[in-house]
Amino acid sequence: MAEPPASVAAPVHPTVEALIRHRLGEALGGLRGSLEAAAPMLVFVIAWSITKDRTISLGSAAALTVLLALARIVQRQTLQFVLGSVIATGLAAFFALRSGEAEDAFLPGILTSCAYLVGTVLSVILRWPVIGIMVGFADQAAVAAGDPFRWRRNAAAVKVCSRLTLVLIAVYAIRVGIMGPLYLADNVAGLTVTKVVLGWPLWAGAVAIMGAMLVKGHTPIDPDDDLVQPVDVARD
């Protein structure tokens, strides 16, 4: 008699939380990714505050970006977060050089956090939680098959991802609530410090909270659940 197909065996991740924890780990850049995204912009702000020289400021940020990129290339790793820093630094430079004020370099980040805050709140209300979207695009097989949103067919996954997205809402609310008043007060020193503190340390805290929520949860996964089934990438 033929052996039963491997797909009917117990899933590698026995709970919804375990599966989401695994895929979030693939999607997030961790401490290094956060530092790569923020460091060049901070170097620009510090250099601009001291010298008011666009060549030195942009050159310093560009040099650090190149070094970070080379390190990734040598290690054959993704340039995703380094490229993100190029965009962030470019926006910061545009605002700071245009106005001549260093604090304006922080305005894009504050406005972006405002937009993310609104977006994450709406995502939970509309039952398209941001964390679920991240989990979906971390599922490479589903992405290759053109079905990165199959997690939405699992009500438990939507519920868990919605709770996790509430943590992101808190992160963006904290950033806007602290950096907004500092910007209005033209407090460059305070903005520089809080940009670091509310960067990867706050993100690390949020990830730790999400991790605790995922470890504590025990929502079972049916081995036949579409959320864990292999995706047929050759389908029409």
Buried (B, 14 or more C-beta within 10 A) or exposed (E): EEEEEEEEEEBEBBBBBBBBBBBBEEBBBEEBBBBBBBBBBBBBBBBBBEEEEBEBBBBBBBEBBEEBBEEBEEEEEEBEBBBBBBEBBBBBBBBBBEEEBBBBBBBBBBBBBBEBBEEBBEBBEEEBBBBBBBBBBBBEBBBEBEBBBBBBEBEBBBBBBBBBBBBBBBBBBBBBEBBBEBBEEEBBEBBBEBBBEBBBEBBEBBBEBBBEBBEEBEBEBEEEBEBBBEBEEEEE
